[in-house]
Amino acid sequence: MWSSIKYQLFNQWNIIRFIRLMLGIIILVQAILMRDFLIGAISIYFLYQAIFNQSCCGTNNCSTPK
């Protein structure tokens, strides 16, 4: 179990994951400065997507059957 979590956290980083990570960090800093909980929740969502390589469709499971 721990090896799969470790693999997911440290491998398969691509440009989209880095963009989500940077966006999450920037939004989190703004949420802290503005003391806004809703913007903080949005930043946590972006950070979750970046750290665990998740997206709206999961991990590349958006294909449609032929």
CHARMM internal coordinates of N, CA and C (Angstrom, degrees):
IC EDIT
DIST 1 N 1 CA 1.4475
DIST 1 CA 1 C 1.5320
ANGL 1 N 1 CA 1 C 110.62
DIST 1 C 2 N 1.3296
ANGL 1 CA 1 C 2 N 117.04
DIHE 1 N 1 CA 1 C 2 N -48.75
DIST 2 N 2 CA 1.4600
ANGL 1 C 2 N 2 CA 120.00
DIHE 1 CA 1 C 2 N 2 CA -177.89
DIST 2 CA 2 C 1.5150
ANGL 2 N 2 CA 2 C 111.81
DIHE 1 C 2 N 2 CA 2 C -66.73
DIST 2 C 3 N 1.3205
ANGL 2 CA 2 C 3 N 116.40
DIHE 2 N 2 CA 2 C 3 N -32.34
DIST 3 N 3 CA 1.4624
ANGL 2 C 3 N 3 CA 118.43
DIHE 2 CA 2 C 3 N 3 CA -179.62
DIST 3 CA 3 C 1.5238
ANGL 3 N 3 CA 3 C 111.32
DIHE 2 C 3 N 3 CA 3 C -68.65
DIST 3 C 4 N 1.3392
ANGL 3 CA 3 C 4 N 117.36
DIHE 3 N 3 CA 3 C 4 N -35.30
DIST 4 N 4 CA 1.4656
ANGL 3 C 4 N 4 CA 119.07
DIHE 3 CA 3 C 4 N 4 CA 178.26
DIST 4 CA 4 C 1.5271
ANGL 4 N 4 CA 4 C 111.15
DIHE 3 C 4 N 4 CA 4 C -70.82
DIST 4 C 5 N 1.3228
ANGL 4 CA 4 C 5 N 117.50
DIHE 4 N 4 CA 4 C 5 N -36.69
DIST 5 N 5 CA 1.4635
ANGL 4 C 5 N 5 CA 120.58
DIHE 4 CA 4 C 5 N 5 CA 176.82
DIST 5 CA 5 C 1.5270
ANGL 5 N 5 CA 5 C 109.87
DIHE 4 C 5 N 5 CA 5 C -66.75
DIST 5 C 6 N 1.3210
ANGL 5 CA 5 C 6 N 116.25
DIHE 5 N 5 CA 5 C 6 N -42.77
DIST 6 N 6 CA 1.4645
ANGL 5 C 6 N 6 CA 120.89
DIHE 5 CA 5 C 6 N 6 CA 178.73
DIST 6 CA 6 C 1.5251
ANGL 6 N 6 CA 6 C 110.29
DIHE 5 C 6 N 6 CA 6 C -63.00
DIST 6 C 7 N 1.3353
ANGL 6 CA 6 C 7 N 117.28
DIHE 6 N 6 CA 6 C 7 N -41.98
DIST 7 N 7 CA 1.4598
ANGL 6 C 7 N 7 CA 120.99
DIHE 6 CA 6 C 7 N 7 CA 178.40
DIST 7 CA 7 C 1.5253
ANGL 7 N 7 CA 7 C 110.87
DIHE 6 C 7 N 7 CA 7 C -62.70
DIST 7 C 8 N 1.3212
ANGL 7 CA 7 C 8 N 116.72
DIHE 7 N 7 CA 7 C 8 N -43.32
DIST 8 N 8 CA 1.4657
ANGL 7 C 8 N 8 CA 120.82
DIHE 7 CA 7 C 8 N 8 CA -178.43
DIST 8 CA 8 C 1.5295
ANGL 8 N 8 CA 8 C 111.72
DIHE 7 C 8 N 8 CA 8 C -66.53
DIST 8 C 9 N 1.3190
ANGL 8 CA 8 C 9 N 117.78
DIHE 8 N 8 CA 8 C 9 N -34.22
DIST 9 N 9 CA 1.4603
ANGL 8 C 9 N 9 CA 120.56
DIHE 8 CA 8 C 9 N 9 CA -178.58
DIST 9 CA 9 C 1.5227
ANGL 9 N 9 CA 9 C 113.04
DIHE 8 C 9 N 9 CA 9 C -76.69
DIST 9 C 10 N 1.3231
ANGL 9 CA 9 C 10 N 117.84
DIHE 9 N 9 CA 9 C 10 N -35.70
DIST 10 N 10 CA 1.4607
ANGL 9 C 10 N 10 CA 120.24
DIHE 9 CA 9 C 10 N 10 CA -171.02
DIST 10 CA 10 C 1.5195
ANGL 10 N 10 CA 10 C 114.82
DIHE 9 C 10 N 10 CA 10 C -106.50
DIST 10 C 11 N 1.3184
ANGL 10 CA 10 C 11 N 119.53
DIHE 10 N 10 CA 10 C 11 N -5.23
DIST 11 N 11 CA 1.4598
ANGL 10 C 11 N 11 CA 121.31
DIHE 10 CA 10 C 11 N 11 CA -178.28
DIST 11 CA 11 C 1.5207
ANGL 11 N 11 CA 11 C 110.88
DIHE 10 C 11 N 11 CA 11 C -120.81
DIST 11 C 12 N 1.3196
ANGL 11 CA 11 C 12 N 115.55
DIHE 11 N 11 CA 11 C 12 N 167.37
DIST 12 N 12 CA 1.4569
ANGL 11 C 12 N 12 CA 124.46
DIHE 11 CA 11 C 12 N 12 CA 176.85
DIST 12 CA 12 C 1.5290
ANGL 12 N 12 CA 12 C 112.83
DIHE 11 C 12 N 12 CA 12 C 60.80
DIST 12 C 13 N 1.3174
ANGL 12 CA 12 C 13 N 117.51
DIHE 12 N 12 CA 12 C 13 N 40.19
DIST 13 N 13 CA 1.4545
ANGL 12 C 13 N 13 CA 120.60
DIHE 12 CA 12 C 13 N 13 CA 174.91
DIST 13 CA 13 C 1.5184
ANGL 13 N 13 CA 13 C 108.52
DIHE 12 C 13 N 13 CA 13 C -81.92
DIST 13 C 14 N 1.3144
ANGL 13 CA 13 C 14 N 116.55
DIHE 13 N 13 CA 13 C 14 N 131.06
DIST 14 N 14 CA 1.4600
ANGL 13 C 14 N 14 CA 121.58
DIHE 13 CA 13 C 14 N 14 CA 177.32
DIST 14 CA 14 C 1.5240
ANGL 14 N 14 CA 14 C 108.75
DIHE 13 C 14 N 14 CA 14 C -130.53
DIST 14 C 15 N 1.3131
ANGL 14 CA 14 C 15 N 116.29
DIHE 14 N 14 CA 14 C 15 N -178.05
DIST 15 N 15 CA 1.4732
ANGL 14 C 15 N 15 CA 120.68
DIHE 14 CA 14 C 15 N 15 CA -174.72
DIST 15 CA 15 C 1.5291
ANGL 15 N 15 CA 15 C 111.27
DIHE 14 C 15 N 15 CA 15 C -63.99
DIST 15 C 16 N 1.3158
ANGL 15 CA 15 C 16 N 117.90
DIHE 15 N 15 CA 15 C 16 N -35.03
DIST 16 N 16 CA 1.4661
ANGL 15 C 16 N 16 CA 120.39
DIHE 15 CA 15 C 16 N 16 CA -179.32
DIST 16 CA 16 C 1.5278
ANGL 16 N 16 CA 16 C 110.58
DIHE 15 C 16 N 16 CA 16 C -66.78
DIST 16 C 17 N 1.3176
ANGL 16 CA 16 C 17 N 117.45
DIHE 16 N 16 CA 16 C 17 N -39.95
DIST 17 N 17 CA 1.4721
ANGL 16 C 17 N 17 CA 119.47
DIHE 16 CA 16 C 17 N 17 CA 177.36
DIST 17 CA 17 C 1.5165
ANGL 17 N 17 CA 17 C 111.22
DIHE 16 C 17 N 17 CA 17 C -64.15
DIST 17 C 18 N 1.3323
ANGL 17 CA 17 C 18 N 117.36
DIHE 17 N 17 CA 17 C 18 N -39.47
DIST 18 N 18 CA 1.4603
ANGL 17 C 18 N 18 CA 119.87
DIHE 17 CA 17 C 18 N 18 CA 178.05
DIST 18 CA 18 C 1.5293
ANGL 18 N 18 CA 18 C 111.11
DIHE 17 C 18 N 18 CA 18 C -66.76
DIST 18 C 19 N 1.3198
ANGL 18 CA 18 C 19 N 117.05
DIHE 18 N 18 CA 18 C 19 N -37.79
DIST 19 N 19 CA 1.4732
ANGL 18 C 19 N 19 CA 120.46
DIHE 18 CA 18 C 19 N 19 CA 178.01
DIST 19 CA 19 C 1.5225
ANGL 19 N 19 CA 19 C 109.80
DIHE 18 C 19 N 19 CA 19 C -64.47
DIST 19 C 20 N 1.3322
ANGL 19 CA 19 C 20 N 117.45
DIHE 19 N 19 CA 19 C 20 N -44.64
DIST 20 N 20 CA 1.4706
ANGL 19 C 20 N 20 CA 120.33
DIHE 19 CA 19 C 20 N 20 CA 178.29
DIST 20 CA 20 C 1.5212
ANGL 20 N 20 CA 20 C 111.02
DIHE 19 C 20 N 20 CA 20 C -62.65
DIST 20 C 21 N 1.3295
ANGL 20 CA 20 C 21 N 116.97
DIHE 20 N 20 CA 20 C 21 N -40.00
DIST 21 N 21 CA 1.4580
ANGL 20 C 21 N 21 CA 120.41
DIHE 20 CA 20 C 21 N 21 CA 179.78
DIST 21 CA 21 C 1.5219
ANGL 21 N 21 CA 21 C 111.11
DIHE 20 C 21 N 21 CA 21 C -64.42
DIST 21 C 22 N 1.3105
ANGL 21 CA 21 C 22 N 116.86
DIHE 21 N 21 CA 21 C 22 N -47.92
DIST 22 N 22 CA 1.4651
ANGL 21 C 22 N 22 CA 120.15
DIHE 21 CA 21 C 22 N 22 CA 179.89
DIST 22 CA 22 C 1.5335
ANGL 22 N 22 CA 22 C 111.07
DIHE 21 C 22 N 22 CA 22 C -64.83
DIST 22 C 23 N 1.3330
ANGL 22 CA 22 C 23 N 116.90
DIHE 22 N 22 CA 22 C 23 N -41.49
DIST 23 N 23 CA 1.4628
ANGL 22 C 23 N 23 CA 120.38
DIHE 22 CA 22 C 23 N 23 CA 178.25
DIST 23 CA 23 C 1.5230
ANGL 23 N 23 CA 23 C 110.71
DIHE 22 C 23 N 23 CA 23 C -62.58
DIST 23 C 24 N 1.3244
ANGL 23 CA 23 C 24 N 117.03
DIHE 23 N 23 CA 23 C 24 N -42.50
DIST 24 N 24 CA 1.4609
ANGL 23 C 24 N 24 CA 120.73
DIHE 23 CA 23 C 24 N 24 CA 178.30
DIST 24 CA 24 C 1.5173
ANGL 24 N 24 CA 24 C 112.65
DIHE 23 C 24 N 24 CA 24 C -62.79
DIST 24 C 25 N 1.3280
ANGL 24 CA 24 C 25 N 116.50
DIHE 24 N 24 CA 24 C 25 N -41.05
DIST 25 N 25 CA 1.4651
ANGL 24 C 25 N 25 CA 120.42
DIHE 24 CA 24 C 25 N 25 CA 179.41
DIST 25 CA 25 C 1.5254
ANGL 25 N 25 CA 25 C 110.77
DIHE 24 C 25 N 25 CA 25 C -67.55
DIST 25 C 26 N 1.3247
ANGL 25 CA 25 C 26 N 116.70
DIHE 25 N 25 CA 25 C 26 N -43.97
DIST 26 N 26 CA 1.4697
ANGL 25 C 26 N 26 CA 120.21
DIHE 25 CA 25 C 26 N 26 CA -179.70
DIST 26 CA 26 C 1.5256
ANGL 26 N 26 CA 26 C 110.60
DIHE 25 C 26 N 26 CA 26 C -63.57
DIST 26 C 27 N 1.3244
ANGL 26 CA 26 C 27 N 116.95
DIHE 26 N 26 CA 26 C 27 N -44.83
DIST 27 N 27 CA 1.4688
ANGL 26 C 27 N 27 CA 119.92
DIHE 26 CA 26 C 27 N 27 CA 179.82
DIST 27 CA 27 C 1.5260
ANGL 27 N 27 CA 27 C 110.55
DIHE 26 C 27 N 27 CA 27 C -66.25
DIST 27 C 28 N 1.3356
ANGL 27 CA 27 C 28 N 117.74
DIHE 27 N 27 CA 27 C 28 N -36.76
DIST 28 N 28 CA 1.4670
ANGL 27 C 28 N 28 CA 120.23
DIHE 27 CA 27 C 28 N 28 CA 178.79
DIST 28 CA 28 C 1.5230
ANGL 28 N 28 CA 28 C 111.36
DIHE 27 C 28 N 28 CA 28 C -64.37
DIST 28 C 29 N 1.3218
ANGL 28 CA 28 C 29 N 116.91
DIHE 28 N 28 CA 28 C 29 N -42.01
DIST 29 N 29 CA 1.4667
ANGL 28 C 29 N 29 CA 120.05
DIHE 28 CA 28 C 29 N 29 CA 178.05
DIST 29 CA 29 C 1.5301
ANGL 29 N 29 CA 29 C 110.04
DIHE 28 C 29 N 29 CA 29 C -62.25
DIST 29 C 30 N 1.3217
ANGL 29 CA 29 C 30 N 116.77
DIHE 29 N 29 CA 29 C 30 N -43.40
DIST 30 N 30 CA 1.4636
ANGL 29 C 30 N 30 CA 119.70
DIHE 29 CA 29 C 30 N 30 CA 178.18
DIST 30 CA 30 C 1.5284
ANGL 30 N 30 CA 30 C 111.60
DIHE 29 C 30 N 30 CA 30 C -64.31
DIST 30 C 31 N 1.3259
ANGL 30 CA 30 C 31 N 117.14
DIHE 30 N 30 CA 30 C 31 N -37.92
DIST 31 N 31 CA 1.4661
ANGL 30 C 31 N 31 CA 120.38
DIHE 30 CA 30 C 31 N 31 CA 178.82
DIST 31 CA 31 C 1.5213
ANGL 31 N 31 CA 31 C 111.18
DIHE 30 C 31 N 31 CA 31 C -64.98
DIST 31 C 32 N 1.3144
ANGL 31 CA 31 C 32 N 116.69
DIHE 31 N 31 CA 31 C 32 N -38.84
DIST 32 N 32 CA 1.4628
ANGL 31 C 32 N 32 CA 120.15
DIHE 31 CA 31 C 32 N 32 CA 178.32
DIST 32 CA 32 C 1.5204
ANGL 32 N 32 CA 32 C 110.29
DIHE 31 C 32 N 32 CA 32 C -67.60
DIST 32 C 33 N 1.3326
ANGL 32 CA 32 C 33 N 117.06
DIHE 32 N 32 CA 32 C 33 N -43.63
DIST 33 N 33 CA 1.4622
ANGL 32 C 33 N 33 CA 120.34
DIHE 32 CA 32 C 33 N 33 CA -179.58
DIST 33 CA 33 C 1.5332
ANGL 33 N 33 CA 33 C 111.91
DIHE 32 C 33 N 33 CA 33 C -65.32
DIST 33 C 34 N 1.3406
ANGL 33 CA 33 C 34 N 115.87
DIHE 33 N 33 CA 33 C 34 N -37.84
DIST 34 N 34 CA 1.4662
ANGL 33 C 34 N 34 CA 120.13
DIHE 33 CA 33 C 34 N 34 CA -178.64
DIST 34 CA 34 C 1.5202
ANGL 34 N 34 CA 34 C 113.10
DIHE 33 C 34 N 34 CA 34 C -88.27
DIST 34 C 35 N 1.3536
ANGL 34 CA 34 C 35 N 116.33
DIHE 34 N 34 CA 34 C 35 N -8.99
DIST 35 N 35 CA 1.4647
ANGL 34 C 35 N 35 CA 122.67
DIHE 34 CA 34 C 35 N 35 CA -177.40
DIST 35 CA 35 C 1.5333
ANGL 35 N 35 CA 35 C 110.92
DIHE 34 C 35 N 35 CA 35 C 55.64
DIST 35 C 36 N 1.3267
ANGL 35 CA 35 C 36 N 115.18
DIHE 35 N 35 CA 35 C 36 N 49.76
DIST 36 N 36 CA 1.4579
ANGL 35 C 36 N 36 CA 121.71
DIHE 35 CA 35 C 36 N 36 CA -178.35
DIST 36 CA 36 C 1.5186
ANGL 36 N 36 CA 36 C 109.48
DIHE 35 C 36 N 36 CA 36 C -116.02
DIST 36 C 37 N 1.3369
ANGL 36 CA 36 C 37 N 116.45
DIHE 36 N 36 CA 36 C 37 N 118.69
DIST 37 N 37 CA 1.4551
ANGL 36 C 37 N 37 CA 121.71
DIHE 36 CA 36 C 37 N 37 CA -176.30
DIST 37 CA 37 C 1.5248
ANGL 37 N 37 CA 37 C 111.88
DIHE 36 C 37 N 37 CA 37 C -71.93
DIST 37 C 38 N 1.3176
ANGL 37 CA 37 C 38 N 118.53
DIHE 37 N 37 CA 37 C 38 N -38.83
DIST 38 N 38 CA 1.4671
ANGL 37 C 38 N 38 CA 121.17
DIHE 37 CA 37 C 38 N 38 CA -177.30
DIST 38 CA 38 C 1.5225
ANGL 38 N 38 CA 38 C 111.43
DIHE 37 C 38 N 38 CA 38 C -64.62
DIST 38 C 39 N 1.3036
ANGL 38 CA 38 C 39 N 117.39
DIHE 38 N 38 CA 38 C 39 N -43.72
DIST 39 N 39 CA 1.4645
ANGL 38 C 39 N 39 CA 120.52
DIHE 38 CA 38 C 39 N 39 CA 177.39
DIST 39 CA 39 C 1.5271
ANGL 39 N 39 CA 39 C 109.47
DIHE 38 C 39 N 39 CA 39 C -66.00
DIST 39 C 40 N 1.3122
ANGL 39 CA 39 C 40 N 118.02
DIHE 39 N 39 CA 39 C 40 N -34.74
DIST 40 N 40 CA 1.4661
ANGL 39 C 40 N 40 CA 121.05
DIHE 39 CA 39 C 40 N 40 CA 175.93
DIST 40 CA 40 C 1.5167
ANGL 40 N 40 CA 40 C 112.14
DIHE 39 C 40 N 40 CA 40 C -63.96
DIST 40 C 41 N 1.3255
ANGL 40 CA 40 C 41 N 117.00
DIHE 40 N 40 CA 40 C 41 N -38.26
DIST 41 N 41 CA 1.4658
ANGL 40 C 41 N 41 CA 120.29
DIHE 40 CA 40 C 41 N 41 CA 177.32
DIST 41 CA 41 C 1.5250
ANGL 41 N 41 CA 41 C 111.07
DIHE 40 C 41 N 41 CA 41 C -65.84
DIST 41 C 42 N 1.3155
ANGL 41 CA 41 C 42 N 117.22
DIHE 41 N 41 CA 41 C 42 N -37.93
DIST 42 N 42 CA 1.4621
ANGL 41 C 42 N 42 CA 121.02
DIHE 41 CA 41 C 42 N 42 CA 177.74
DIST 42 CA 42 C 1.5247
ANGL 42 N 42 CA 42 C 109.77
DIHE 41 C 42 N 42 CA 42 C -65.36
DIST 42 C 43 N 1.3171
ANGL 42 CA 42 C 43 N 116.98
DIHE 42 N 42 CA 42 C 43 N -40.11
DIST 43 N 43 CA 1.4621
ANGL 42 C 43 N 43 CA 119.63
DIHE 42 CA 42 C 43 N 43 CA 179.56
DIST 43 CA 43 C 1.5214
ANGL 43 N 43 CA 43 C 110.94
DIHE 42 C 43 N 43 CA 43 C -66.59
DIST 43 C 44 N 1.3132
ANGL 43 CA 43 C 44 N 117.52
DIHE 43 N 43 CA 43 C 44 N -37.60
DIST 44 N 44 CA 1.4646
ANGL 43 C 44 N 44 CA 120.47
DIHE 43 CA 43 C 44 N 44 CA 177.48
DIST 44 CA 44 C 1.5184
ANGL 44 N 44 CA 44 C 110.66
DIHE 43 C 44 N 44 CA 44 C -64.26
DIST 44 C 45 N 1.3268
ANGL 44 CA 44 C 45 N 117.52
DIHE 44 N 44 CA 44 C 45 N -35.33
DIST 45 N 45 CA 1.4595
ANGL 44 C 45 N 45 CA 121.19
DIHE 44 CA 44 C 45 N 45 CA 176.21
DIST 45 CA 45 C 1.5360
ANGL 45 N 45 CA 45 C 110.81
DIHE 44 C 45 N 45 CA 45 C -63.35
DIST 45 C 46 N 1.3283
ANGL 45 CA 45 C 46 N 117.87
DIHE 45 N 45 CA 45 C 46 N -45.12
DIST 46 N 46 CA 1.4573
ANGL 45 C 46 N 46 CA 120.75
DIHE 45 CA 45 C 46 N 46 CA 177.99
DIST 46 CA 46 C 1.5302
ANGL 46 N 46 CA 46 C 111.24
DIHE 45 C 46 N 46 CA 46 C -64.78
DIST 46 C 47 N 1.3259
ANGL 46 CA 46 C 47 N 117.41
DIHE 46 N 46 CA 46 C 47 N -40.06
DIST 47 N 47 CA 1.4610
ANGL 46 C 47 N 47 CA 120.14
DIHE 46 CA 46 C 47 N 47 CA 177.98
DIST 47 CA 47 C 1.5236
ANGL 47 N 47 CA 47 C 111.25
DIHE 46 C 47 N 47 CA 47 C -64.96
DIST 47 C 48 N 1.3314
ANGL 47 CA 47 C 48 N 117.09
DIHE 47 N 47 CA 47 C 48 N -39.86
DIST 48 N 48 CA 1.4707
ANGL 47 C 48 N 48 CA 121.07
DIHE 47 CA 47 C 48 N 48 CA 176.35
DIST 48 CA 48 C 1.5232
ANGL 48 N 48 CA 48 C 110.68
DIHE 47 C 48 N 48 CA 48 C -59.81
DIST 48 C 49 N 1.3380
ANGL 48 CA 48 C 49 N 116.32
DIHE 48 N 48 CA 48 C 49 N -44.88
DIST 49 N 49 CA 1.4580
ANGL 48 C 49 N 49 CA 120.11
DIHE 48 CA 48 C 49 N 49 CA 179.39
DIST 49 CA 49 C 1.5217
ANGL 49 N 49 CA 49 C 111.14
DIHE 48 C 49 N 49 CA 49 C -61.74
DIST 49 C 50 N 1.3045
ANGL 49 CA 49 C 50 N 117.55
DIHE 49 N 49 CA 49 C 50 N -41.17
DIST 50 N 50 CA 1.4670
ANGL 49 C 50 N 50 CA 120.90
DIHE 49 CA 49 C 50 N 50 CA -178.18
DIST 50 CA 50 C 1.5231
ANGL 50 N 50 CA 50 C 111.82
DIHE 49 C 50 N 50 CA 50 C -70.62
DIST 50 C 51 N 1.3085
ANGL 50 CA 50 C 51 N 117.32
DIHE 50 N 50 CA 50 C 51 N -45.42
DIST 51 N 51 CA 1.4540
ANGL 50 C 51 N 51 CA 120.27
DIHE 50 CA 50 C 51 N 51 CA -174.15
DIST 51 CA 51 C 1.5204
ANGL 51 N 51 CA 51 C 111.63
DIHE 50 C 51 N 51 CA 51 C -69.91
DIST 51 C 52 N 1.3261
ANGL 51 CA 51 C 52 N 117.67
DIHE 51 N 51 CA 51 C 52 N -42.84
DIST 52 N 52 CA 1.4577
ANGL 51 C 52 N 52 CA 121.05
DIHE 51 CA 51 C 52 N 52 CA -175.84
DIST 52 CA 52 C 1.5210
ANGL 52 N 52 CA 52 C 113.76
DIHE 51 C 52 N 52 CA 52 C -99.57
DIST 52 C 53 N 1.3279
ANGL 52 CA 52 C 53 N 118.16
DIHE 52 N 52 CA 52 C 53 N 8.93
DIST 53 N 53 CA 1.4621
ANGL 52 C 53 N 53 CA 124.40
DIHE 52 CA 52 C 53 N 53 CA 177.09
DIST 53 CA 53 C 1.5277
ANGL 53 N 53 CA 53 C 111.14
DIHE 52 C 53 N 53 CA 53 C 54.32
DIST 53 C 54 N 1.2990
ANGL 53 CA 53 C 54 N 116.75
DIHE 53 N 53 CA 53 C 54 N 46.16
DIST 54 N 54 CA 1.4495
ANGL 53 C 54 N 54 CA 123.09
DIHE 53 CA 53 C 54 N 54 CA 177.46
DIST 54 CA 54 C 1.5174
ANGL 54 N 54 CA 54 C 108.61
DIHE 53 C 54 N 54 CA 54 C -107.96
DIST 54 C 55 N 1.3085
ANGL 54 CA 54 C 55 N 115.77
DIHE 54 N 54 CA 54 C 55 N 155.60
DIST 55 N 55 CA 1.4565
ANGL 54 C 55 N 55 CA 119.91
DIHE 54 CA 54 C 55 N 55 CA 173.84
DIST 55 CA 55 C 1.5159
ANGL 55 N 55 CA 55 C 107.65
DIHE 54 C 55 N 55 CA 55 C -140.56
DIST 55 C 56 N 1.2900
ANGL 55 CA 55 C 56 N 116.85
DIHE 55 N 55 CA 55 C 56 N -168.85
DIST 56 N 56 CA 1.4609
ANGL 55 C 56 N 56 CA 120.33
DIHE 55 CA 55 C 56 N 56 CA -179.49
DIST 56 CA 56 C 1.5198
ANGL 56 N 56 CA 56 C 111.29
DIHE 55 C 56 N 56 CA 56 C -61.32
DIST 56 C 57 N 1.3230
ANGL 56 CA 56 C 57 N 116.43
DIHE 56 N 56 CA 56 C 57 N -30.21
DIST 57 N 57 CA 1.4641
ANGL 56 C 57 N 57 CA 121.55
DIHE 56 CA 56 C 57 N 57 CA -177.00
DIST 57 CA 57 C 1.5215
ANGL 57 N 57 CA 57 C 112.31
DIHE 56 C 57 N 57 CA 57 C -105.24
DIST 57 C 58 N 1.2934
ANGL 57 CA 57 C 58 N 119.77
DIHE 57 N 57 CA 57 C 58 N 13.90
DIST 58 N 58 CA 1.4514
ANGL 57 C 58 N 58 CA 120.87
DIHE 57 CA 57 C 58 N 58 CA -174.93
DIST 58 CA 58 C 1.5173
ANGL 58 N 58 CA 58 C 110.05
DIHE 57 C 58 N 58 CA 58 C 82.72
DIST 58 C 59 N 1.3024
ANGL 58 CA 58 C 59 N 117.27
DIHE 58 N 58 CA 58 C 59 N -151.03
DIST 59 N 59 CA 1.4585
ANGL 58 C 59 N 59 CA 120.75
DIHE 58 CA 58 C 59 N 59 CA -179.65
DIST 59 CA 59 C 1.5158
ANGL 59 N 59 CA 59 C 109.53
DIHE 58 C 59 N 59 CA 59 C -98.25
DIST 59 C 60 N 1.3081
ANGL 59 CA 59 C 60 N 115.90
DIHE 59 N 59 CA 59 C 60 N 85.72
DIST 60 N 60 CA 1.4757
ANGL 59 C 60 N 60 CA 124.88
DIHE 59 CA 59 C 60 N 60 CA 175.39
DIST 60 CA 60 C 1.5286
ANGL 60 N 60 CA 60 C 112.91
DIHE 59 C 60 N 60 CA 60 C 60.68
DIST 60 C 61 N 1.3124
ANGL 60 CA 60 C 61 N 118.24
DIHE 60 N 60 CA 60 C 61 N 38.37
DIST 61 N 61 CA 1.4475
ANGL 60 C 61 N 61 CA 121.50
DIHE 60 CA 60 C 61 N 61 CA 179.06
DIST 61 CA 61 C 1.5200
ANGL 61 N 61 CA 61 C 111.90
DIHE 60 C 61 N 61 CA 61 C -109.32
DIST 61 C 62 N 1.3249
ANGL 61 CA 61 C 62 N 118.05
DIHE 61 N 61 CA 61 C 62 N 35.19
DIST 62 N 62 CA 1.4537
ANGL 61 C 62 N 62 CA 122.00
DIHE 61 CA 61 C 62 N 62 CA -177.50
DIST 62 CA 62 C 1.5272
ANGL 62 N 62 CA 62 C 112.16
DIHE 61 C 62 N 62 CA 62 C -97.09
DIST 62 C 63 N 1.3055
ANGL 62 CA 62 C 63 N 118.12
DIHE 62 N 62 CA 62 C 63 N 12.19
DIST 63 N 63 CA 1.4510
ANGL 62 C 63 N 63 CA 118.95
DIHE 62 CA 62 C 63 N 63 CA -176.52
DIST 63 CA 63 C 1.5350
ANGL 63 N 63 CA 63 C 110.28
DIHE 62 C 63 N 63 CA 63 C -73.40
DIST 63 C 64 N 1.2986
ANGL 63 CA 63 C 64 N 114.63
DIHE 63 N 63 CA 63 C 64 N 149.57
DIST 64 N 64 CA 1.4589
ANGL 63 C 64 N 64 CA 120.63
DIHE 63 CA 63 C 64 N 64 CA 178.14
DIST 64 CA 64 C 1.5088
ANGL 64 N 64 CA 64 C 109.07
DIHE 63 C 64 N 64 CA 64 C -103.83
DIST 64 C 65 N 1.3132
ANGL 64 CA 64 C 65 N 118.15
DIHE 64 N 64 CA 64 C 65 N 146.36
DIST 65 N 65 CA 1.4680
ANGL 64 C 65 N 65 CA 119.30
DIHE 64 CA 64 C 65 N 65 CA 179.86
DIST 65 CA 65 C 1.5190
ANGL 65 N 65 CA 65 C 111.13
DIHE 64 C 65 N 65 CA 65 C -68.92
DIST 65 C 66 N 1.3261
ANGL 65 CA 65 C 66 N 116.69
DIHE 65 N 65 CA 65 C 66 N 148.29
DIST 66 N 66 CA 1.4610
ANGL 65 C 66 N 66 CA 122.05
DIHE 65 CA 65 C 66 N 66 CA -179.79
DIST 66 CA 66 C 1.5126
ANGL 66 N 66 CA 66 C 111.28
DIHE 65 C 66 N 66 CA 66 C -88.16
END
COOR INIT
IC SEED 1 N 1 CA 1 C
IC BUILD
